[in-house]
Amino acid sequence: MTENLPLGKLPFDLLARLLSQAPIKDTRVLYGPGIGLDCAVIDLGERLLVFKSDPITFATDDIGWYAVQINANDIATTGAEPRWMLATLLLPENA
């Protein structure tokens, strides 16, 4: 029997199970996916690429500003310079 997932983010236990079944075998992935991890780091040879995408669920006013600031802050805390934007959209039901 198939069970529908609740709206929004995956439950932590399901996410943990999915991540455990998809190990990262590429040695260039220095810091990969995990629950509560803010960024991923990929070794590109001469440089490292730090990236992240975090859905913003609490703000309705200035949502774009918050999306940029929160994601850029998480990258900056690693010592990297935020240069590009990855967006995660959580759309309302029936959108």
N, CA, C and O atoms as a MOPAC input file, in Angstrom:
PM7 MOZYME 1SCF
protein

 N      0.84600 1    -1.18300 1     0.00000 1
 C      0.00000 1     0.00000 1     0.00000 1
 C      0.89300 1     1.24900 1     0.00000 1
 O      1.86300 1     1.32000 1     0.75600 1
 N      0.57400 1     2.20300 1    -0.82400 1
 C      1.34400 1     3.43500 1    -0.89700 1
 C      0.71900 1     4.47200 1     0.01500 1
 O     -0.50100 1     4.60800 1     0.10600 1
 N      1.59800 1     5.19800 1     0.68500 1
 C      1.12600 1     6.22700 1     1.59900 1
 C      1.56500 1     7.58600 1     1.06900 1
 O      2.71400 1     7.74700 1     0.65600 1
 N      0.66900 1     8.56100 1     1.07600 1
 C      1.01400 1     9.90100 1     0.62900 1
 C      1.87500 1    10.58500 1     1.67300 1
 O      1.68900 1    10.39900 1     2.87500 1
 N      2.81600 1    11.37600 1     1.19600 1
 C      3.65200 1    12.15600 1     2.09600 1
 C      2.90500 1    13.41200 1     2.51800 1
 O      2.06500 1    13.91200 1     1.77100 1
 N      3.20200 1    13.92500 1     3.70700 1
 C      2.59800 1    15.19300 1     4.11300 1
 C      3.17800 1    16.33000 1     3.27200 1
 O      4.26100 1    16.19900 1     2.70400 1
 N      2.45600 1    17.43300 1     3.19900 1
 C      2.94400 1    18.60700 1     2.48300 1
 C      4.17200 1    19.16400 1     3.18400 1
 O      4.32500 1    19.01700 1     4.39700 1
 N      5.03900 1    19.80000 1     2.42100 1
 C      6.21700 1    20.44400 1     3.00200 1
 C      7.45000 1    19.57000 1     2.94300 1
 O      7.57900 1    18.70100 1     2.08100 1
 N      8.35100 1    19.81800 1     3.87300 1
 C      9.61800 1    19.09400 1     3.91200 1
 C      9.39400 1    17.63300 1     4.27400 1
 O      8.40500 1    17.28100 1     4.91700 1
 N     10.33300 1    16.78800 1     3.85100 1
 C     10.27200 1    15.37200 1     4.22000 1
 C     10.47100 1    15.21800 1     5.72000 1
 O     11.25200 1    15.96000 1     6.31600 1
 N      9.78200 1    14.27300 1     6.33800 1
 C     10.04200 1    13.99300 1     7.75300 1
 C     11.50300 1    13.56000 1     7.92600 1
 O     12.05800 1    12.89400 1     7.05200 1
 N     12.12800 1    13.93300 1     9.04900 1
 C     13.54400 1    13.65400 1     9.26800 1
 C     13.87600 1    12.17500 1     9.15900 1
 O     14.90400 1    11.81800 1     8.58200 1
 N     13.02300 1    11.30100 1     9.70500 1
 C     13.33000 1     9.86800 1     9.65600 1
 C     13.34800 1     9.34800 1     8.21700 1
 O     14.19000 1     8.52000 1     7.86800 1
 N     12.43400 1     9.82400 1     7.39000 1
 C     12.40900 1     9.41100 1     5.98700 1
 C     13.62200 1     9.96700 1     5.24400 1
 O     14.25000 1     9.25700 1     4.45900 1
 N     13.94800 1    11.22200 1     5.48800 1
 C     15.10800 1    11.82700 1     4.84700 1
 C     16.38500 1    11.08400 1     5.23500 1
 O     17.23300 1    10.82200 1     4.38300 1
 N     16.52400 1    10.74700 1     6.50400 1
 C     17.70700 1    10.00000 1     6.96400 1
 C     17.79400 1     8.64900 1     6.26500 1
 O     18.87500 1     8.23000 1     5.85000 1
 N     16.67600 1     7.97700 1     6.13500 1
 C     16.66300 1     6.67000 1     5.46500 1
 C     17.05000 1     6.81000 1     3.99100 1
 O     17.83300 1     6.01200 1     3.47700 1
 N     16.50800 1     7.81200 1     3.31600 1
 C     16.83900 1     8.03300 1     1.90400 1
 C     18.32100 1     8.36300 1     1.72000 1
 O     18.97100 1     7.84000 1     0.81500 1
 N     18.84500 1     9.22700 1     2.57600 1
 C     20.25300 1     9.59500 1     2.46300 1
 C     21.17100 1     8.40800 1     2.72400 1
 O     22.21900 1     8.28200 1     2.09000 1
 N     20.78800 1     7.54100 1     3.64800 1
 C     21.62400 1     6.37200 1     3.95600 1
 C     21.64500 1     5.37600 1     2.80100 1
 O     22.58300 1     4.58700 1     2.68100 1
 N     20.63000 1     5.40400 1     1.96200 1
 C     20.55300 1     4.47900 1     0.83000 1
 C     21.17800 1     5.05400 1    -0.44000 1
 O     21.18700 1     4.39900 1    -1.48300 1
 N     21.69100 1     6.25900 1    -0.35300 1
 C     22.31200 1     6.89800 1    -1.51900 1
 C     23.67000 1     7.47400 1    -1.12000 1
 O     23.85400 1     8.69100 1    -1.12400 1
 N     24.62200 1     6.60200 1    -0.77600 1
 C     25.92900 1     7.11700 1    -0.33900 1
 C     26.65800 1     7.83300 1    -1.47700 1
 O     26.48200 1     7.50300 1    -2.65000 1
 N     27.46100 1     8.79700 1    -1.11600 1
 C     28.25700 1     9.54600 1    -2.08100 1
 C     29.57600 1     8.79900 1    -2.27200 1
 O     30.34700 1     8.63700 1    -1.32600 1
 N     29.82700 1     8.35100 1    -3.48500 1
 C     31.04400 1     7.59400 1    -3.77500 1
 C     32.10500 1     8.44300 1    -4.47100 1
 O     33.25000 1     8.01100 1    -4.60300 1
 N     31.74800 1     9.61300 1    -4.90500 1
 C     32.68000 1    10.49000 1    -5.60600 1
 C     33.58300 1    11.17700 1    -4.57800 1
 O     33.09300 1    11.90300 1    -3.71300 1
 N     34.88200 1    10.95500 1    -4.66700 1
 C     35.82000 1    11.51400 1    -3.68400 1
 C     35.92900 1    13.02900 1    -3.77500 1
 O     36.47900 1    13.66400 1    -2.87500 1
 N     35.41100 1    13.61700 1    -4.85200 1
 C     35.43300 1    15.08000 1    -4.96300 1
 C     34.40000 1    15.73000 1    -4.05300 1
 O     34.48500 1    16.92700 1    -3.77800 1
 N     33.43000 1    14.96000 1    -3.58600 1
 C     32.43600 1    15.50100 1    -2.65200 1
 C     33.07300 1    15.48000 1    -1.26800 1
 O     33.19700 1    14.42600 1    -0.64300 1
 N     33.47200 1    16.65300 1    -0.80000 1
 C     34.14200 1    16.76000 1     0.49100 1
 C     33.14900 1    16.82700 1     1.63900 1
 O     33.42400 1    16.35700 1     2.74200 1
 N     32.01200 1    17.40500 1     1.37200 1
 C     30.98600 1    17.58700 1     2.39900 1
 C     29.66100 1    17.44300 1     1.67600 1
 O     29.23800 1    18.35200 1     0.96200 1
 N     29.00600 1    16.31000 1     1.85600 1
 C     27.80900 1    16.01400 1     1.08600 1
 C     26.52400 1    16.24800 1     1.84700 1
 O     26.51400 1    16.95300 1     2.85600 1
 N     25.43800 1    15.66100 1     1.37100 1
 C     24.12300 1    15.89700 1     1.95800 1
 C     23.97500 1    15.25900 1     3.32800 1
 O     24.54800 1    14.20700 1     3.61400 1
 N     23.19900 1    15.91700 1     4.15900 1
 C     22.90400 1    15.38900 1     5.48400 1
 C     21.86300 1    16.24800 1     6.16300 1
 O     21.66200 1    17.40600 1     5.79700 1
 N     21.21300 1    15.68500 1     7.13700 1
 C     20.17100 1    16.41400 1     7.86100 1
 C     20.81400 1    17.51800 1     8.68600 1
 O     21.72800 1    17.27400 1     9.47400 1
 N     20.32400 1    18.72700 1     8.49000 1
 C     20.80400 1    19.86400 1     9.25600 1
 C     22.11600 1    20.45200 1     8.77000 1
 O     22.61400 1    21.40900 1     9.36300 1
 N     22.68700 1    19.90400 1     7.70900 1
 C     23.93100 1    20.45700 1     7.18300 1
 C     23.60700 1    21.67100 1     6.33100 1
 O     22.67300 1    21.65200 1     5.52900 1
 N     24.38800 1    22.72400 1     6.51200 1
 C     24.07600 1    23.97000 1     5.82700 1
 C     24.58600 1    24.04300 1     4.40000 1
 O     23.96600 1    24.69400 1     3.55900 1
 N     25.70300 1    23.38800 1     4.10600 1
 C     26.31000 1    23.53100 1     2.78700 1
 C     26.89100 1    22.21100 1     2.31300 1
 O     27.11900 1    21.29300 1     3.10100 1
 N     27.12300 1    22.13500 1     1.02000 1
 C     27.87100 1    21.02700 1     0.42500 1
 C     29.14000 1    21.62100 1    -0.17700 1
 O     29.15900 1    22.77600 1    -0.60100 1
 N     30.20400 1    20.80800 1    -0.20700 1
 C     31.47900 1    21.27900 1    -0.74400 1
 C     31.98900 1    20.25100 1    -1.75000 1
 O     32.09100 1    19.06300 1    -1.44700 1
 N     32.30500 1    20.73100 1    -2.94700 1
 C     32.82100 1    19.89300 1    -4.02300 1
 C     34.21600 1    20.39200 1    -4.39400 1
 O     34.42200 1    21.59200 1    -4.57900 1
 N     35.16800 1    19.47400 1    -4.50200 1
 C     36.53300 1    19.80200 1    -4.90500 1
 C     36.60300 1    19.81500 1    -6.42800 1
 O     36.42100 1    18.78000 1    -7.07100 1
 N     36.86600 1    20.98600 1    -7.00500 1
 C     36.94400 1    21.12400 1    -8.45600 1
 C     38.38500 1    21.10400 1    -8.95400 1
 O     38.64700 1    21.44100 1   -10.10800 1
 N     39.30500 1    20.71800 1    -8.10500 1
 C     40.71300 1    20.70700 1    -8.48900 1
 C     41.43400 1    21.90000 1    -7.90500 1
 O     41.96600 1    21.83000 1    -6.79700 1
 N     41.45600 1    22.99500 1    -8.64200 1
 C     42.12800 1    24.20300 1    -8.15900 1
 C     41.25700 1    25.02200 1    -7.21400 1
 O     41.74900 1    25.91700 1    -6.52700 1
 N     39.96600 1    24.71500 1    -7.18000 1
 C     39.03100 1    25.48600 1    -6.34700 1
 C     38.02400 1    24.55700 1    -5.70900 1
 O     37.84300 1    23.41400 1    -6.12800 1
 N     37.37600 1    25.07500 1    -4.68800 1
 C     36.26200 1    24.37000 1    -4.05700 1
 C     34.97600 1    25.10300 1    -4.41600 1
 O     34.96400 1    26.33000 1    -4.51300 1
 N     33.90700 1    24.36100 1    -4.61200 1
 C     32.59200 1    24.94700 1    -4.84600 1
 C     31.73600 1    24.64300 1    -3.62600 1
 O     31.51200 1    23.48200 1    -3.28400 1
 N     31.26200 1    25.69200 1    -2.97600 1
 C     30.39200 1    25.56700 1    -1.80800 1
 C     29.00500 1    26.00000 1    -2.24800 1
 O     28.83500 1    27.08400 1    -2.80600 1
 N     28.01700 1    25.15800 1    -1.99800 1
 C     26.66600 1    25.53000 1    -2.40300 1
 C     25.64200 1    25.04600 1    -1.39400 1
 O     25.89800 1    24.15500 1    -0.58500 1
 N     24.48100 1    25.66100 1    -1.47100 1
 C     23.37900 1    25.29300 1    -0.58500 1
 C     22.07100 1    25.81200 1    -1.15500 1
 O     22.05500 1    26.70100 1    -2.00600 1
 N     21.00800 1    25.25800 1    -0.68600 1
 C     19.68000 1    25.73900 1    -1.02800 1
 C     18.79700 1    25.47700 1     0.17500 1
 O     18.68300 1    24.34100 1     0.63300 1
 N     18.18300 1    26.50600 1     0.67700 1
 C     17.39500 1    26.39400 1     1.89400 1
 C     16.02700 1    27.02200 1     1.65900 1
 O     15.94100 1    28.21300 1     1.36000 1
 N     14.96900 1    26.25100 1     1.78900 1
 C     13.64400 1    26.85300 1     1.61500 1
 C     13.33100 1    27.79500 1     2.77100 1
 O     13.60400 1    27.48400 1     3.93000 1
 N     12.76800 1    28.92500 1     2.44900 1
 C     12.39200 1    29.90200 1     3.46700 1
 C     10.89800 1    29.72800 1     3.71400 1
 O     10.08200 1    29.94000 1     2.81700 1
 N     10.55100 1    29.34500 1     4.92400 1
 C      9.15700 1    29.01200 1     5.20800 1
 C      8.47600 1    29.99300 1     6.15700 1
 O      7.26000 1    29.92700 1     6.34100 1
 N      9.23600 1    30.89700 1     6.76000 1
 C      8.64300 1    31.74700 1     7.79400 1
 C      8.26500 1    33.14000 1     7.31600 1
 O      7.45200 1    33.80900 1     7.95300 1
 N      8.83900 1    33.58800 1     6.20800 1
 C      8.64800 1    34.97700 1     5.78400 1
 C      7.62400 1    35.06600 1     4.66100 1
 O      7.61000 1    34.24100 1     3.74700 1
 N      6.78100 1    36.06400 1     4.74200 1
 C      5.87900 1    36.34300 1     3.62700 1
 C      6.23700 1    37.68800 1     3.00100 1
 O      6.18400 1    37.84600 1     1.78100 1
 N      6.60100 1    38.65100 1     3.83700 1
 C      7.06600 1    39.94300 1     3.32800 1
 C      8.55400 1    39.83100 1     3.02100 1
 O      9.30200 1    39.21900 1     3.78400 1
 N      8.97700 1    40.40400 1     1.93700 1
 C     10.39200 1    40.40500 1     1.54700 1
 C     10.97100 1    39.00200 1     1.44100 1
 O     12.12400 1    38.78700 1     1.81600 1
 N     10.19800 1    38.04300 1     0.93900 1
 C     10.63900 1    36.65300 1     0.84300 1
 C     11.90800 1    36.52000 1     0.01100 1
 O     12.78500 1    35.72300 1     0.34500 1
 N     12.01500 1    37.29000 1    -1.06800 1
 C     13.21600 1    37.23000 1    -1.90300 1
 C     14.45400 1    37.68700 1    -1.15500 1
 O     15.51600 1    37.07600 1    -1.26600 1
 N     14.31600 1    38.76500 1    -0.39300 1
 C     15.43300 1    39.28300 1     0.39100 1
 C     15.89200 1    38.23700 1     1.40000 1
 O     17.08700 1    37.96900 1     1.52300 1
 N     14.94000 1    37.64700 1     2.12300 1
 C     15.29200 1    36.61600 1     3.10300 1
 C     15.94200 1    35.40500 1     2.43800 1
 O     16.90900 1    34.85800 1     2.96700 1
 N     15.43300 1    34.98900 1     1.30900 1
 C     15.98900 1    33.81800 1     0.62000 1
 C     17.45600 1    34.04500 1     0.26600 1
 O     18.28600 1    33.15600 1     0.45500 1
 N     17.77300 1    35.22500 1    -0.24200 1
 C     19.16200 1    35.53000 1    -0.59400 1
 C     20.01800 1    35.64400 1     0.66600 1
 O     21.09600 1    35.05300 1     0.73200 1
 N     19.55800 1    36.39000 1     1.65600 1
 C     20.35900 1    36.63400 1     2.85600 1
 C     20.66600 1    35.35400 1     3.63000 1
 O     21.80400 1    35.14200 1     4.05100 1
 N     19.67600 1    34.51400 1     3.81700 1
 C     19.87200 1    33.29400 1     4.60500 1
 C     20.81600 1    32.33600 1     3.89100 1
 O     21.71600 1    31.77400 1     4.51500 1
 N     20.62200 1    32.14800 1     2.59900 1
 C     21.50300 1    31.25000 1     1.85400 1
 C     22.91500 1    31.81400 1     1.74500 1
 O     23.88500 1    31.07400 1     1.90900 1
 N     23.04800 1    33.10800 1     1.47300 1
 C     24.36900 1    33.73000 1     1.37400 1
 C     25.09000 1    33.68300 1     2.71600 1
 O     26.30200 1    33.47000 1     2.75500 1
 N     24.37300 1    33.87700 1     3.80600 1
 C     24.97600 1    33.82100 1     5.13100 1
 C     25.54500 1    32.43200 1     5.41900 1
 O     26.66000 1    32.31200 1     5.92600 1
 N     24.79400 1    31.39300 1     5.10300 1
 C     25.28100 1    30.03400 1     5.36000 1
 C     26.54400 1    29.74000 1     4.55900 1
 O     27.44600 1    29.06500 1     5.05600 1
 N     26.62100 1    30.23200 1     3.34000 1
 C     27.83300 1    30.04200 1     2.53800 1
 C     28.98100 1    30.86600 1     3.11400 1
 O     30.10500 1    30.37400 1     3.21300 1
 N     28.71000 1    32.10700 1     3.49400 1
 C     29.75600 1    32.97400 1     4.04200 1
 C     30.34100 1    32.41000 1     5.33500 1
 O     31.52700 1    32.60300 1     5.60300 1
 N     29.54100 1    31.72100 1     6.13700 1
 C     30.06300 1    31.16100 1     7.39100 1
 C     31.07500 1    30.04700 1     7.15300 1
 O     31.79800 1    29.67400 1     8.07700 1
 N     31.14600 1    29.50700 1     5.94300 1
 C     32.16500 1    28.50700 1     5.61900 1
 C     33.46900 1    29.17300 1     5.18700 1
 O     34.48200 1    28.49600 1     5.01000 1
 N     33.44800 1    30.48800 1     5.01700 1
 C     34.61400 1    31.20400 1     4.51800 1
 C     34.57800 1    31.39800 1     3.01100 1
 O     35.48500 1    32.00300 1     2.44000 1
 N     33.54100 1    30.89200 1     2.37000 1
 C     33.40800 1    31.03600 1     0.91800 1
 C     32.70400 1    32.35100 1     0.58800 1
 O     32.04600 1    32.95000 1     1.43800 1
 N     32.85300 1    32.78300 1    -0.64700 1
 C     32.20100 1    34.00100 1    -1.11400 1
 C     30.94100 1    33.63900 1    -1.89200 1
 O     31.02700 1    32.95900 1    -2.91500 1
 N     29.76100 1    34.08400 1    -1.42200 1
 C     28.52500 1    33.81400 1    -2.17200 1
 C     28.57500 1    34.52100 1    -3.52700 1
 O     28.81800 1    35.72500 1    -3.60100 1
 N     28.33900 1    33.75100 1    -4.60300 1
 C     28.40600 1    34.33900 1    -5.94100 1
 C     27.16600 1    34.06900 1    -6.77700 1
 O     26.81900 1    34.87900 1    -7.63600 1
 N     26.49500 1    32.95800 1    -6.54600 1
 C     25.33000 1    32.58000 1    -7.34100 1
 C     24.20200 1    32.19200 1    -6.40000 1
 O     24.39900 1    32.08700 1    -5.19000 1
 N     23.02800 1    31.98200 1    -6.95900 1
 C     21.85100 1    31.67600 1    -6.14500 1
 C     21.19700 1    30.38300 1    -6.60700 1
 O     20.91100 1    30.21000 1    -7.79100 1
 N     20.96400 1    29.47500 1    -5.66400 1
 C     20.14600 1    28.27600 1    -5.87700 1
 C     18.84100 1    28.52500 1    -5.14100 1
 O     18.86600 1    28.91300 1    -3.97300 1
 N     17.72700 1    28.32000 1    -5.77500 1
 C     16.44000 1    28.58000 1    -5.12300 1
 C     15.68000 1    27.27900 1    -4.88900 1
 O     15.67700 1    26.38000 1    -5.72900 1
 N     15.04400 1    27.20300 1    -3.74400 1
 C     14.14000 1    26.09900 1    -3.42600 1
 C     12.75500 1    26.69900 1    -3.24900 1
 O     12.56800 1    27.61300 1    -2.44500 1
 N     11.79300 1    26.19300 1    -3.98800 1
 C     10.43000 1    26.69800 1    -3.89100 1
 C      9.54200 1    25.65300 1    -3.23700 1
 O      9.45900 1    24.52000 1    -3.71200 1
 N      8.89100 1    26.01900 1    -2.17100 1
 C      7.86100 1    25.18600 1    -1.55700 1
 C      6.53800 1    25.85400 1    -1.89300 1
 O      6.18100 1    26.87900 1    -1.31200 1
 N      5.82600 1    25.27100 1    -2.82200 1
 C      4.58900 1    25.87800 1    -3.31000 1
 C      3.39100 1    25.39600 1    -2.50900 1
 O      3.39500 1    24.27800 1    -1.99300 1
 N      2.36700 1    26.23100 1    -2.40300 1
 C      1.16000 1    25.81400 1    -1.69800 1
 C      0.49000 1    24.63400 1    -2.40700 1
 O      0.66500 1    24.42200 1    -3.60600 1
 N     -0.26300 1    23.89500 1    -1.64300 1
 C     -1.01100 1    22.77100 1    -2.20200 1
 C     -1.88200 1    23.26400 1    -3.36100 1
 O     -2.46700 1    24.34500 1    -3.29100 1
 N     -1.95900 1    22.47200 1    -4.41100 1
 C     -2.74400 1    22.77200 1    -5.61300 1
 C     -2.23000 1    23.98200 1    -6.38900 1
 O     -2.97700 1    24.59300 1    -7.15400 1
 N     -0.96200 1    24.32900 1    -6.19500 1
 C     -0.39100 1    25.49300 1    -6.90400 1
 C     -0.11400 1    25.14400 1    -8.35300 1
 O      0.36600 1    25.98800 1    -9.11000 1

